[in-house]
Amino acid sequence: MKIYQHRCEKYLSRIRAFNKRVETTLVLELPTIDYYILKHG
């Protein structure tokens, strides 16, 4: 049971890291998207 719990925690931390990366990408991309819409909208 202990091994399973450890594996779950590892998996969750990996998901959190991935989510953080996605959020960072969105934050960086959004101004570009807004600019594109303003220019071509």
mmCIF entry with sequence, helices, sheets and N, C-alpha, C, O atoms, coordinates in Angstrom:
data_MODEL
# 
_entry.id   MODEL 
# 
_entity.id                         1 
_entity.type                       polymer 
_entity.pdbx_number_of_molecules   1 
# 
_entity_poly.entity_id                      1 
_entity_poly.type                           'polypeptide(L)' 
_entity_poly.nstd_linkage                   no 
_entity_poly.nstd_monomer                   no 
_entity_poly.pdbx_seq_one_letter_code       MKIYQHRCEKYLSRIRAFNKRVETTLVLELPTIDYYILKHG 
_entity_poly.pdbx_seq_one_letter_code_can   MKIYQHRCEKYLSRIRAFNKRVETTLVLELPTIDYYILKHG 
_entity_poly.pdbx_strand_id                 A 
# 
loop_
_entity_poly_seq.entity_id 
_entity_poly_seq.num 
_entity_poly_seq.mon_id 
_entity_poly_seq.hetero 
1 1  MET n 
1 2  LYS n 
1 3  ILE n 
1 4  TYR n 
1 5  GLN n 
1 6  HIS n 
1 7  ARG n 
1 8  CYS n 
1 9  GLU n 
1 10 LYS n 
1 11 TYR n 
1 12 LEU n 
1 13 SER n 
1 14 ARG n 
1 15 ILE n 
1 16 ARG n 
1 17 ALA n 
1 18 PHE n 
1 19 ASN n 
1 20 LYS n 
1 21 ARG n 
1 22 VAL n 
1 23 GLU n 
1 24 THR n 
1 25 THR n 
1 26 LEU n 
1 27 VAL n 
1 28 LEU n 
1 29 GLU n 
1 30 LEU n 
1 31 PRO n 
1 32 THR n 
1 33 ILE n 
1 34 ASP n 
1 35 TYR n 
1 36 TYR n 
1 37 ILE n 
1 38 LEU n 
1 39 LYS n 
1 40 HIS n 
1 41 GLY n 
# 
_struct_asym.id          A 
_struct_asym.entity_id   1 
# 
_struct_conf.conf_type_id            HELX_P 
_struct_conf.id                      HELX_P1 
_struct_conf.pdbx_PDB_helix_id       AA1 
_struct_conf.beg_label_comp_id       LYS 
_struct_conf.beg_label_asym_id       A 
_struct_conf.beg_label_seq_id        2 
_struct_conf.pdbx_beg_PDB_ins_code   ? 
_struct_conf.end_label_comp_id       HIS 
_struct_conf.end_label_asym_id       A 
_struct_conf.end_label_seq_id        40 
_struct_conf.pdbx_end_PDB_ins_code   ? 
_struct_conf.beg_auth_comp_id        LYS 
_struct_conf.beg_auth_asym_id        A 
_struct_conf.beg_auth_seq_id         2 
_struct_conf.end_auth_comp_id        HIS 
_struct_conf.end_auth_asym_id        A 
_struct_conf.end_auth_seq_id         40 
_struct_conf.pdbx_PDB_helix_class    1 
_struct_conf.details                 ? 
_struct_conf.pdbx_PDB_helix_length   39 
# 
_struct_conf_type.id          HELX_P 
_struct_conf_type.criteria    ? 
_struct_conf_type.reference   ? 
# 
loop_
_atom_site.group_PDB 
_atom_site.id 
_atom_site.type_symbol 
_atom_site.label_atom_id 
_atom_site.label_alt_id 
_atom_site.label_comp_id 
_atom_site.label_asym_id 
_atom_site.label_entity_id 
_atom_site.label_seq_id 
_atom_site.pdbx_PDB_ins_code 
_atom_site.Cartn_x 
_atom_site.Cartn_y 
_atom_site.Cartn_z 
_atom_site.occupancy 
_atom_site.B_iso_or_equiv 
_atom_site.pdbx_formal_charge 
_atom_site.auth_seq_id 
_atom_site.auth_comp_id 
_atom_site.auth_asym_id 
_atom_site.auth_atom_id 
_atom_site.pdbx_PDB_model_num 
ATOM 1   N N  . MET A 1 1  ? 0.829   -1.200 0.000   1.00 0.00 ? 1  MET A N  1 
ATOM 2   C CA . MET A 1 1  ? 0.000   0.000  0.000   1.00 0.00 ? 1  MET A CA 1 
ATOM 3   C C  . MET A 1 1  ? 0.866   1.253  0.000   1.00 0.00 ? 1  MET A C  1 
ATOM 4   O O  . MET A 1 1  ? 0.536   2.251  -0.642  1.00 0.00 ? 1  MET A O  1 
ATOM 5   N N  . LYS A 1 2  ? 1.974   1.189  0.725   1.00 0.00 ? 2  LYS A N  1 
ATOM 6   C CA . LYS A 1 2  ? 2.872   2.341  0.819   1.00 0.00 ? 2  LYS A CA 1 
ATOM 7   C C  . LYS A 1 2  ? 3.454   2.686  -0.555  1.00 0.00 ? 2  LYS A C  1 
ATOM 8   O O  . LYS A 1 2  ? 3.551   3.855  -0.928  1.00 0.00 ? 2  LYS A O  1 
ATOM 9   N N  . ILE A 1 3  ? 3.838   1.649  -1.294  1.00 0.00 ? 3  ILE A N  1 
ATOM 10  C CA . ILE A 1 3  ? 4.421   1.852  -2.626  1.00 0.00 ? 3  ILE A CA 1 
ATOM 11  C C  . ILE A 1 3  ? 3.395   2.526  -3.533  1.00 0.00 ? 3  ILE A C  1 
ATOM 12  O O  . ILE A 1 3  ? 3.730   3.435  -4.292  1.00 0.00 ? 3  ILE A O  1 
ATOM 13  N N  . TYR A 1 4  ? 2.142   2.073  -3.449  1.00 0.00 ? 4  TYR A N  1 
ATOM 14  C CA . TYR A 1 4  ? 1.079   2.628  -4.283  1.00 0.00 ? 4  TYR A CA 1 
ATOM 15  C C  . TYR A 1 4  ? 0.879   4.109  -3.988  1.00 0.00 ? 4  TYR A C  1 
ATOM 16  O O  . TYR A 1 4  ? 0.728   4.924  -4.899  1.00 0.00 ? 4  TYR A O  1 
ATOM 17  N N  . GLN A 1 5  ? 0.880   4.443  -2.699  1.00 0.00 ? 5  GLN A N  1 
ATOM 18  C CA . GLN A 1 5  ? 0.703   5.835  -2.290  1.00 0.00 ? 5  GLN A CA 1 
ATOM 19  C C  . GLN A 1 5  ? 1.840   6.697  -2.832  1.00 0.00 ? 5  GLN A C  1 
ATOM 20  O O  . GLN A 1 5  ? 1.616   7.801  -3.330  1.00 0.00 ? 5  GLN A O  1 
ATOM 21  N N  . HIS A 1 6  ? 3.045   6.187  -2.730  1.00 0.00 ? 6  HIS A N  1 
ATOM 22  C CA . HIS A 1 6  ? 4.217   6.915  -3.216  1.00 0.00 ? 6  HIS A CA 1 
ATOM 23  C C  . HIS A 1 6  ? 4.102   7.161  -4.721  1.00 0.00 ? 6  HIS A C  1 
ATOM 24  O O  . HIS A 1 6  ? 4.419   8.245  -5.211  1.00 0.00 ? 6  HIS A O  1 
ATOM 25  N N  . ARG A 1 7  ? 3.644   6.141  -5.440  1.00 0.00 ? 7  ARG A N  1 
ATOM 26  C CA . ARG A 1 7  ? 3.490   6.259  -6.885  1.00 0.00 ? 7  ARG A CA 1 
ATOM 27  C C  . ARG A 1 7  ? 2.447   7.322  -7.222  1.00 0.00 ? 7  ARG A C  1 
ATOM 28  O O  . ARG A 1 7  ? 2.632   8.099  -8.158  1.00 0.00 ? 7  ARG A O  1 
ATOM 29  N N  . CYS A 1 8  ? 1.363   7.355  -6.470  1.00 0.00 ? 8  CYS A N  1 
ATOM 30  C CA . CYS A 1 8  ? 0.315   8.351  -6.687  1.00 0.00 ? 8  CYS A CA 1 
ATOM 31  C C  . CYS A 1 8  ? 0.855   9.763  -6.487  1.00 0.00 ? 8  CYS A C  1 
ATOM 32  O O  . CYS A 1 8  ? 0.571   10.664 -7.276  1.00 0.00 ? 8  CYS A O  1 
ATOM 33  N N  . GLU A 1 9  ? 1.630   9.945  -5.431  1.00 0.00 ? 9  GLU A N  1 
ATOM 34  C CA . GLU A 1 9  ? 2.191   11.267 -5.143  1.00 0.00 ? 9  GLU A CA 1 
ATOM 35  C C  . GLU A 1 9  ? 3.126   11.707 -6.264  1.00 0.00 ? 9  GLU A C  1 
ATOM 36  O O  . GLU A 1 9  ? 3.121   12.867 -6.676  1.00 0.00 ? 9  GLU A O  1 
ATOM 37  N N  . LYS A 1 10 ? 3.924   10.764 -6.748  1.00 0.00 ? 10 LYS A N  1 
ATOM 38  C CA . LYS A 1 10 ? 4.841   11.058 -7.844  1.00 0.00 ? 10 LYS A CA 1 
ATOM 39  C C  . LYS A 1 10 ? 4.049   11.485 -9.083  1.00 0.00 ? 10 LYS A C  1 
ATOM 40  O O  . LYS A 1 10 ? 4.405   12.445 -9.766  1.00 0.00 ? 10 LYS A O  1 
ATOM 41  N N  . TYR A 1 11 ? 2.970   10.750 -9.355  1.00 0.00 ? 11 TYR A N  1 
ATOM 42  C CA . TYR A 1 11 ? 2.126   11.031 -10.510 1.00 0.00 ? 11 TYR A CA 1 
ATOM 43  C C  . TYR A 1 11 ? 1.480   12.409 -10.385 1.00 0.00 ? 11 TYR A C  1 
ATOM 44  O O  . TYR A 1 11 ? 1.442   13.177 -11.347 1.00 0.00 ? 11 TYR A O  1 
ATOM 45  N N  . LEU A 1 12 ? 0.973   12.713 -9.188  1.00 0.00 ? 12 LEU A N  1 
ATOM 46  C CA . LEU A 1 12 ? 0.323   14.001 -8.948  1.00 0.00 ? 12 LEU A CA 1 
ATOM 47  C C  . LEU A 1 12 ? 1.292   15.156 -9.103  1.00 0.00 ? 12 LEU A C  1 
ATOM 48  O O  . LEU A 1 12 ? 0.952   16.188 -9.682  1.00 0.00 ? 12 LEU A O  1 
ATOM 49  N N  . SER A 1 13 ? 2.500   14.981 -8.585  1.00 0.00 ? 13 SER A N  1 
ATOM 50  C CA . SER A 1 13 ? 3.495   16.052 -8.704  1.00 0.00 ? 13 SER A CA 1 
ATOM 51  C C  . SER A 1 13 ? 3.853   16.272 -10.171 1.00 0.00 ? 13 SER A C  1 
ATOM 52  O O  . SER A 1 13 ? 4.117   17.399 -10.588 1.00 0.00 ? 13 SER A O  1 
ATOM 53  N N  . ARG A 1 14 ? 3.861   15.198 -10.945 1.00 0.00 ? 14 ARG A N  1 
ATOM 54  C CA . ARG A 1 14 ? 4.142   15.314 -12.373 1.00 0.00 ? 14 ARG A CA 1 
ATOM 55  C C  . ARG A 1 14 ? 3.021   16.094 -13.062 1.00 0.00 ? 14 ARG A C  1 
ATOM 56  O O  . ARG A 1 14 ? 3.282   16.945 -13.912 1.00 0.00 ? 14 ARG A O  1 
ATOM 57  N N  . ILE A 1 15 ? 1.773   15.799 -12.692 1.00 0.00 ? 15 ILE A N  1 
ATOM 58  C CA . ILE A 1 15 ? 0.623   16.518 -13.262 1.00 0.00 ? 15 ILE A CA 1 
ATOM 59  C C  . ILE A 1 15 ? 0.707   17.996 -12.902 1.00 0.00 ? 15 ILE A C  1 
ATOM 60  O O  . ILE A 1 15 ? 0.464   18.861 -13.743 1.00 0.00 ? 15 ILE A O  1 
ATOM 61  N N  . ARG A 1 16 ? 1.053   18.282 -11.638 1.00 0.00 ? 16 ARG A N  1 
ATOM 62  C CA . ARG A 1 16 ? 1.163   19.680 -11.204 1.00 0.00 ? 16 ARG A CA 1 
ATOM 63  C C  . ARG A 1 16 ? 2.230   20.414 -11.999 1.00 0.00 ? 16 ARG A C  1 
ATOM 64  O O  . ARG A 1 16 ? 2.030   21.554 -12.418 1.00 0.00 ? 16 ARG A O  1 
ATOM 65  N N  . ALA A 1 17 ? 3.349   19.763 -12.200 1.00 0.00 ? 17 ALA A N  1 
ATOM 66  C CA . ALA A 1 17 ? 4.433   20.369 -12.973 1.00 0.00 ? 17 ALA A CA 1 
ATOM 67  C C  . ALA A 1 17 ? 3.967   20.648 -14.398 1.00 0.00 ? 17 ALA A C  1 
ATOM 68  O O  . ALA A 1 17 ? 4.266   21.700 -14.963 1.00 0.00 ? 17 ALA A O  1 
ATOM 69  N N  . PHE A 1 18 ? 3.234   19.700 -14.973 1.00 0.00 ? 18 PHE A N  1 
ATOM 70  C CA . PHE A 1 18 ? 2.726   19.868 -16.335 1.00 0.00 ? 18 PHE A CA 1 
ATOM 71  C C  . PHE A 1 18 ? 1.741   21.033 -16.398 1.00 0.00 ? 18 PHE A C  1 
ATOM 72  O O  . PHE A 1 18 ? 1.804   21.858 -17.310 1.00 0.00 ? 18 PHE A O  1 
ATOM 73  N N  . ASN A 1 19 ? 0.823   21.097 -15.418 1.00 0.00 ? 19 ASN A N  1 
ATOM 74  C CA . ASN A 1 19 ? -0.149  22.188 -15.380 1.00 0.00 ? 19 ASN A CA 1 
ATOM 75  C C  . ASN A 1 19 ? 0.543   23.532 -15.277 1.00 0.00 ? 19 ASN A C  1 
ATOM 76  O O  . ASN A 1 19 ? 0.149   24.497 -15.931 1.00 0.00 ? 19 ASN A O  1 
ATOM 77  N N  . LYS A 1 20 ? 1.575   23.590 -14.453 1.00 0.00 ? 20 LYS A N  1 
ATOM 78  C CA . LYS A 1 20 ? 2.326   24.833 -14.279 1.00 0.00 ? 20 LYS A CA 1 
ATOM 79  C C  . LYS A 1 20 ? 2.940   25.263 -15.611 1.00 0.00 ? 20 LYS A C  1 
ATOM 80  O O  . LYS A 1 20 ? 2.926   26.442 -15.964 1.00 0.00 ? 20 LYS A O  1 
ATOM 81  N N  . ARG A 1 21 ? 3.476   24.291 -16.336 1.00 0.00 ? 21 ARG A N  1 
ATOM 82  C CA . ARG A 1 21 ? 4.081   24.579 -17.638 1.00 0.00 ? 21 ARG A CA 1 
ATOM 83  C C  . ARG A 1 21 ? 3.020   25.100 -18.608 1.00 0.00 ? 21 ARG A C  1 
ATOM 84  O O  . ARG A 1 21 ? 3.265   26.056 -19.344 1.00 0.00 ? 21 ARG A O  1 
ATOM 85  N N  . VAL A 1 22 ? 1.845   24.473 -18.609 1.00 0.00 ? 22 VAL A N  1 
ATOM 86  C CA . VAL A 1 22 ? 0.756   24.901 -19.493 1.00 0.00 ? 22 VAL A CA 1 
ATOM 87  C C  . VAL A 1 22 ? 0.327   26.320 -19.150 1.00 0.00 ? 22 VAL A C  1 
ATOM 88  O O  . VAL A 1 22 ? 0.119   27.142 -20.042 1.00 0.00 ? 22 VAL A O  1 
ATOM 89  N N  . GLU A 1 23 ? 0.194   26.613 -17.842 1.00 0.00 ? 23 GLU A N  1 
ATOM 90  C CA . GLU A 1 23 ? -0.184  27.957 -17.412 1.00 0.00 ? 23 GLU A CA 1 
ATOM 91  C C  . GLU A 1 23 ? 0.838   28.981 -17.872 1.00 0.00 ? 23 GLU A C  1 
ATOM 92  O O  . GLU A 1 23 ? 0.477   30.050 -18.364 1.00 0.00 ? 23 GLU A O  1 
ATOM 93  N N  . THR A 1 24 ? 2.103   28.657 -17.715 1.00 0.00 ? 24 THR A N  1 
ATOM 94  C CA . THR A 1 24 ? 3.170   29.572 -18.132 1.00 0.00 ? 24 THR A CA 1 
ATOM 95  C C  . THR A 1 24 ? 3.081   29.828 -19.629 1.00 0.00 ? 24 THR A C  1 
ATOM 96  O O  . THR A 1 24 ? 3.210   30.964 -20.084 1.00 0.00 ? 24 THR A O  1 
ATOM 97  N N  . THR A 1 25 ? 2.859   28.760 -20.390 1.00 0.00 ? 25 THR A N  1 
ATOM 98  C CA . THR A 1 25 ? 2.745   28.893 -21.841 1.00 0.00 ? 25 THR A CA 1 
ATOM 99  C C  . THR A 1 25 ? 1.574   29.792 -22.195 1.00 0.00 ? 25 THR A C  1 
ATOM 100 O O  . THR A 1 25 ? 1.693   30.660 -23.059 1.00 0.00 ? 25 THR A O  1 
ATOM 101 N N  . LEU A 1 26 ? 0.435   29.588 -21.526 1.00 0.00 ? 26 LEU A N  1 
ATOM 102 C CA . LEU A 1 26 ? -0.746  30.406 -21.800 1.00 0.00 ? 26 LEU A CA 1 
ATOM 103 C C  . LEU A 1 26 ? -0.480  31.866 -21.494 1.00 0.00 ? 26 LEU A C  1 
ATOM 104 O O  . LEU A 1 26 ? -0.847  32.747 -22.271 1.00 0.00 ? 26 LEU A O  1 
ATOM 105 N N  . VAL A 1 27 ? 0.159   32.123 -20.357 1.00 0.00 ? 27 VAL A N  1 
ATOM 106 C CA . VAL A 1 27 ? 0.455   33.500 -19.960 1.00 0.00 ? 27 VAL A CA 1 
ATOM 107 C C  . VAL A 1 27 ? 1.350   34.164 -21.003 1.00 0.00 ? 27 VAL A C  1 
ATOM 108 O O  . VAL A 1 27 ? 1.185   35.343 -21.317 1.00 0.00 ? 27 VAL A O  1 
ATOM 109 N N  . LEU A 1 28 ? 2.296   33.395 -21.533 1.00 0.00 ? 28 LEU A N  1 
ATOM 110 C CA . LEU A 1 28 ? 3.198   33.944 -22.542 1.00 0.00 ? 28 LEU A CA 1 
ATOM 111 C C  . LEU A 1 28 ? 2.502   34.100 -23.891 1.00 0.00 ? 28 LEU A C  1 
ATOM 112 O O  . LEU A 1 28 ? 2.795   35.035 -24.636 1.00 0.00 ? 28 LEU A O  1 
ATOM 113 N N  . GLU A 1 29 ? 1.587   33.193 -24.207 1.00 0.00 ? 29 GLU A N  1 
ATOM 114 C CA . GLU A 1 29 ? 0.947   33.192 -25.524 1.00 0.00 ? 29 GLU A CA 1 
ATOM 115 C C  . GLU A 1 29 ? -0.194  34.199 -25.622 1.00 0.00 ? 29 GLU A C  1 
ATOM 116 O O  . GLU A 1 29 ? -0.420  34.773 -26.687 1.00 0.00 ? 29 GLU A O  1 
ATOM 117 N N  . LEU A 1 30 ? -0.912  34.418 -24.530 1.00 0.00 ? 30 LEU A N  1 
ATOM 118 C CA . LEU A 1 30 ? -2.118  35.245 -24.588 1.00 0.00 ? 30 LEU A CA 1 
ATOM 119 C C  . LEU A 1 30 ? -1.884  36.647 -25.138 1.00 0.00 ? 30 LEU A C  1 
ATOM 120 O O  . LEU A 1 30 ? -2.650  37.085 -25.996 1.00 0.00 ? 30 LEU A O  1 
ATOM 121 N N  . PRO A 1 31 ? -0.863  37.370 -24.685 1.00 0.00 ? 31 PRO A N  1 
ATOM 122 C CA . PRO A 1 31 ? -0.630  38.701 -25.254 1.00 0.00 ? 31 PRO A CA 1 
ATOM 123 C C  . PRO A 1 31 ? -0.424  38.652 -26.762 1.00 0.00 ? 31 PRO A C  1 
ATOM 124 O O  . PRO A 1 31 ? -0.874  39.541 -27.484 1.00 0.00 ? 31 PRO A O  1 
ATOM 125 N N  . THR A 1 32 ? 0.256   37.613 -27.237 1.00 0.00 ? 32 THR A N  1 
ATOM 126 C CA . THR A 1 32 ? 0.490   37.453 -28.667 1.00 0.00 ? 32 THR A CA 1 
ATOM 127 C C  . THR A 1 32 ? -0.830  37.259 -29.396 1.00 0.00 ? 32 THR A C  1 
ATOM 128 O O  . THR A 1 32 ? -1.054  37.841 -30.457 1.00 0.00 ? 32 THR A O  1 
ATOM 129 N N  . ILE A 1 33 ? -1.707  36.432 -28.815 1.00 0.00 ? 33 ILE A N  1 
ATOM 130 C CA . ILE A 1 33 ? -3.016  36.174 -29.416 1.00 0.00 ? 33 ILE A CA 1 
ATOM 131 C C  . ILE A 1 33 ? -3.842  37.464 -29.443 1.00 0.00 ? 33 ILE A C  1 
ATOM 132 O O  . ILE A 1 33 ? -4.477  37.778 -30.450 1.00 0.00 ? 33 ILE A O  1 
ATOM 133 N N  . ASP A 1 34 ? -3.830  38.205 -28.337 1.00 0.00 ? 34 ASP A N  1 
ATOM 134 C CA . ASP A 1 34 ? -4.555  39.476 -28.271 1.00 0.00 ? 34 ASP A CA 1 
ATOM 135 C C  . ASP A 1 34 ? -4.055  40.436 -29.332 1.00 0.00 ? 34 ASP A C  1 
ATOM 136 O O  . ASP A 1 34 ? -4.848  41.092 -30.008 1.00 0.00 ? 34 ASP A O  1 
ATOM 137 N N  . TYR A 1 35 ? -2.760  40.519 -29.478 1.00 0.00 ? 35 TYR A N  1 
ATOM 138 C CA . TYR A 1 35 ? -2.142  41.401 -30.462 1.00 0.00 ? 35 TYR A CA 1 
ATOM 139 C C  . TYR A 1 35 ? -2.563  40.990 -31.874 1.00 0.00 ? 35 TYR A C  1 
ATOM 140 O O  . TYR A 1 35 ? -2.876  41.832 -32.716 1.00 0.00 ? 35 TYR A O  1 
ATOM 141 N N  . TYR A 1 36 ? -2.565  39.689 -32.110 1.00 0.00 ? 36 TYR A N  1 
ATOM 142 C CA . TYR A 1 36 ? -2.960  39.167 -33.421 1.00 0.00 ? 36 TYR A CA 1 
ATOM 143 C C  . TYR A 1 36 ? -4.407  39.539 -33.730 1.00 0.00 ? 36 TYR A C  1 
ATOM 144 O O  . TYR A 1 36 ? -4.721  39.961 -34.843 1.00 0.00 ? 36 TYR A O  1 
ATOM 145 N N  . ILE A 1 37 ? -5.294  39.379 -32.733 1.00 0.00 ? 37 ILE A N  1 
ATOM 146 C CA . ILE A 1 37 ? -6.711  39.713 -32.913 1.00 0.00 ? 37 ILE A CA 1 
ATOM 147 C C  . ILE A 1 37 ? -6.864  41.205 -33.195 1.00 0.00 ? 37 ILE A C  1 
ATOM 148 O O  . ILE A 1 37 ? -7.631  41.596 -34.076 1.00 0.00 ? 37 ILE A O  1 
ATOM 149 N N  . LEU A 1 38 ? -6.140  42.036 -32.453 1.00 0.00 ? 38 LEU A N  1 
ATOM 150 C CA . LEU A 1 38 ? -6.220  43.483 -32.657 1.00 0.00 ? 38 LEU A CA 1 
ATOM 151 C C  . LEU A 1 38 ? -5.761  43.864 -34.061 1.00 0.00 ? 38 LEU A C  1 
ATOM 152 O O  . LEU A 1 38 ? -6.346  44.734 -34.707 1.00 0.00 ? 38 LEU A O  1 
ATOM 153 N N  . LYS A 1 39 ? -4.711  43.202 -34.518 1.00 0.00 ? 39 LYS A N  1 
ATOM 154 C CA . LYS A 1 39 ? -4.133  43.533 -35.819 1.00 0.00 ? 39 LYS A CA 1 
ATOM 155 C C  . LYS A 1 39 ? -5.010  43.049 -36.977 1.00 0.00 ? 39 LYS A C  1 
ATOM 156 O O  . LYS A 1 39 ? -5.165  43.740 -37.983 1.00 0.00 ? 39 LYS A O  1 
ATOM 157 N N  . HIS A 1 40 ? -5.578  41.855 -36.820 1.00 0.00 ? 40 HIS A N  1 
ATOM 158 C CA . HIS A 1 40 ? -6.289  41.230 -37.937 1.00 0.00 ? 40 HIS A CA 1 
ATOM 159 C C  . HIS A 1 40 ? -7.796  41.146 -37.713 1.00 0.00 ? 40 HIS A C  1 
ATOM 160 O O  . HIS A 1 40 ? -8.521  40.659 -38.580 1.00 0.00 ? 40 HIS A O  1 
ATOM 161 N N  . GLY A 1 41 ? -8.278  41.616 -36.558 1.00 0.00 ? 41 GLY A N  1 
ATOM 162 C CA . GLY A 1 41 ? -9.680  41.442 -36.187 1.00 0.00 ? 41 GLY A CA 1 
ATOM 163 C C  . GLY A 1 41 ? -10.648 42.263 -37.006 1.00 0.00 ? 41 GLY A C  1 
ATOM 164 O O  . GLY A 1 41 ? -11.856 42.197 -36.782 1.00 0.00 ? 41 GLY A O  1 
# 
